[in-house]
Amino acid sequence: MNVFCKQGIPMRKMGSRLCYILPLVLAGCVSQSEKPQSAQPLDSDDIASALIGQFWNCKSSVTSRGVTSSFDTQDMYVRGGTGNATGTMKIKNLAGIPEMIYSLAATFTWEVKGQYVLTKSVDMKLVNVTHPDVEKKLKLNEMFPAGISSSLKVVALNEHEFTYIDESDGKEKSCTR
C-alpha cells in the first residue's frame, strides 16, 4: 500500500493504481517547461512574496502502469500560510472503465524554509462528474486524508513562472500566470 493512501481501506486493483498517481494533485498539479531566468537565488521572504497573490495556472499529465491522469488547476497561495487549488482531473486507460473527469477542490497550508516550499493538505474533495456510479466503488476521497505533505525545491521564480523540483518524484515542474 502506498504511504499516501489511508490505511484500512481495501485497495482494489483500480484503487491501488490510482493511489500511486493521485497524490501528485497535492504537489501543485504542475507541468514541465523551460526554467524561467532568475538573476540570483531567492531568499525565503522573496519566495513567499512572489508566490502570494494571483492564481498559478498548473497543467500536468502523469502515466503510471498504463493509466494516465491529467490535471488542470488554479493554485492560490494566500498570505498567512494557507492556500487552495481548484480545477479538473481526468483519468483514462483504467481497465474496463471509460475516461473519468473529476472536479477537484483542495485546501492546504504552506511555508517557505530556505529554498523549499513545504505544503500540507488540509482537505481535498473530488467529485466524479462523468461517471458518479463508478466513484461509488473507487471512493477516491477516502484515499486522501488530511496531513499529506510535499516538499518543493524552488529552481526559479518570477512574476510569470514558478519552477521547482517536486521531491516526491524528483522531476522539475512549473506553473505559470
N, C-alpha and C positions, 0 to 999 in steps of 0.2 A: 504494500500500500504506500502511496506517495505521502510525504510528510504534509503536503498541503490539504489532504483530504481529512475530513472529520472522522475520527476513529469511531468504530462501532457501526458504521454504515456498510452494509454488504455491497461489495463492489462487483457489479455485473461486468461482463466483457466490455460493453459500451461505456459504462461508467468509469472503468479503470482507464480507458483510452482518454476520455475527456479530462480525467483528473490530472493527467500529465500536461495537457495543453492549456486548460483554462486559467491556471494561476498566472499566466502571462498577462491576463487582463489587469491584474492588480499592480503589475510592474510598470504601468504607464501606458500600455497599449500603443506602442510606437512603431515607427517604420525605419528601415535602414536608409541612409542617404549620405551625401558627402558632408564632411566636417565643416562647420562654419569657422571663419577665421577669428581668432582672438589674439590680441597683442601680447597678453601676459596671463598667467594663471589668475583666476578669480579667488578672492578670499570668501569665507563663509557668508559675511554680510552682503557682499556683491552678488553671490549666487542667490541668496534668499530674496534680495531686492529685485533681481532680474526675473525670477520665477513668478512673483506676485503680480496680479493684475488681470490681463486679458486671458482668454482661453487659449490653450495649446491644442492644436489640431493634430491628432495622432492616428496613424493608419499602420496596420501590420498584418502579416499573414504568416501562419506557422503550420507546417505539416509534420506530423509525427505518426508513424505506423500507418501511413496512408490516409489519415484523417486530416483535413485541412480546416483550420479555424482562422477567420479573418475578422479584424476589429477596426472600427471607425468610431473614435471617441473624441470628445472635447473635455480636456482636463483643466481644472482650475485650482491653483494654489492660492490660498487665502491667508492674509496676514493673521498671525496668531497661531499658525501651525495646523490649520485644518485645510481640507481640500475635497473636491468631488470630481467625479467623472461620469459622463452620460454618453450614450451612443448605442451602437448596434454590434452584434457579434453574429457571424454566420458560421455554421458548421456543415461540412459536406464530406461525403465519402464514408459515412458510417454504414457498415454492412446492413443492407436492407432498409435503411431509413432515408427518406428524401432530405434534401438540404433544409436546414432549420435556421430561422432567423430569430434572434433574441434581442429584446430591448434590455439595456443594462443601465443601472444606476449604482454608483458606489460612493461612499464617503471614506475618508482616510485622514490620518494625522501625518505630519511631515516635519522634519527638522534637517538642518544642514550641519554636518560636522566635517570640518576640513573641506575636502573636495568631494564629499559624498552627500547625496540627498537620501535620507532614510525615511521610509514610509511604513505605516502600519494600518491595516484595514480596520475600519470601524463597523461598516455594514456594506453588504452588496446584495442587490436584488436583480435577478434575471427573470424575464418573462418571455416565454416562447410564443411569439406572435404568429407563427406559421403552422405549428403542429402541437397545440397545447395537450392533446391526448398522449403524445409521446413523452412529454415532460412529466406526466403523472408517474411514469416508470423511471425516468432518469433522475429526477429530483436534484437538479444541479445546485439549487440554492442551499441544500444541506451539505454540499461539498466545500462551502466557503465560509467557515466560521470567522468571527471577528478575531483580530490579532495576527493575521498573516502579514509578515514584514518583507520588505525588499530594500536592497542597497544599490543605489545608482551612482557610479563614479562619473562625475562631470568631466567630459572631454573638452567641450566648448559650449559657450552660452552667449547669445547676443539677443537683440530685440526681436529677431525673426526666427531663430532656431536654437533648440536645446538638444545637444548631442551628448550621449552618455554611454557607458558600458554597464549593462544590466548584469549584476553579479550572479543572478540565478542561472544564466546560460552563457555568460562571458561574451555576448555579442554586442557590438556597437549599434545603437539605435538613436532615433531622433524624432522630435516633434517640431512643428512649425506654427507660426501665427502670422 
